[in-house]
Amino acid sequence: MATTKTTKTTKKTKTKPATERAVLVTTAHRGVFFGYATKTDGETIELKRARLCVYWSADVRGFMGLASGGPTKSCKIGRAADIELRNVTAVLEVTEAAAKAWEASPWG
């Protein structure tokens, strides 16, 4: 009796590298942060080149205005650092124009 040997073929799946995207993240401790993230699910998020909004002025029209238009000259934005945020309450997509404003925003 002849025996047959079966072989199992497996395909290697190529996964795309995670791409960074500009996001605004709020926390349960009232923090409002801008930065770049690859993964945004869960209560903990790692942000690269994160900046804290210490103060935003009325012309921004709320924290959602920071995501759509970015900070203005009268806002106070901290310097960039890599950070792990905990107790995340919201993640907002940031427009390209807003990201440029965040990057250019010096402490007022």
N, C-alpha and C positions, 0 to 999 in steps of 0.2 A: 504494500500500500504506500503510495507516494504522498508525501506531506506537502502542502502548499504553504508558502510563507507570504503573509500579507504585509504590505508596508503602508504606513499611514503617512499621507502627504499633508504637511502643514504649510500654510502660507504665512509669510511674515507680513504683517500689516504695518505700513509706514504711517506714523502719526505725525501730524503737523506740530511743529514747536508752538508752544503757547505764545500768543502775541500780547504784548503790553497794550493796554488801552488807558486813556486818561479818564479818571473817575473822581467824583467828589464823594467822600464818605462821612457820614455823621455817626456819632456814638451816643450811648446812653448817658455819658458824662458831659454832654453838650459840646463835644468837640466837632469841628468842621475842618476836614482835611482834604487837600487836593493831592493827587499823586498818580502813579502808574502801577497798574495791577494786572496780573495774568489770570488770577483766580479770585472771584468775588462772591462765592457762595459761603454761607456759614456765618458765625458770629465773630470770627477772627479773619482779618485780611492783612496781607503783607503789601505795603506800599513802598515803591521805590521813588526816590527824589520827592518825598512827601513834604508838603508845606501846610502849616496850620494857619487858619484864618483867625487871628486874635480879635479882630473887630471888622465888621463890614458896615458901611454907611447906608443910609436910607435910599440913596440913588441906585443901589444894587437890586433893591426890591425883594429882599429875603434871600435865604440860603440857596433857593433854586435859581435865583438870578446869578449866583456865583458859578453855577454849572452851565448856564446858557450864555452869559455874557462875560463872566470873569470879574475879578475885583477891579475897582476903580482907584483913582489916585488917593482918595481919602480913606481907603481900607488899610488895615495893618496886617501884613502877611509875614510870617516867620520864614527863616531860612530853611533850605531843603535838607532832608536827612532820610535815610531808610528807616522804616518803622513797622512794627506789627501792631495793628489796632485790634482791640477786643471790645466786646459788647456793641457790635455794629448794629445800627438801627436802620440805615438807608445807604444805598449805593446809587449814585446818579451818573449817567453818561455825561461827559463834558464835551462841548463843541470844540472844534479846532480853534476858533477865535478866542474862546474862553481859556483854553489851554495856553495860548500865546500870552494872554494877559496875566495868567498865573505865573508863568515863567519870567515875565518881565517885571512883575510887581515887587518893588523894593519896599522896605519898611517905610511907611509914610511919615 
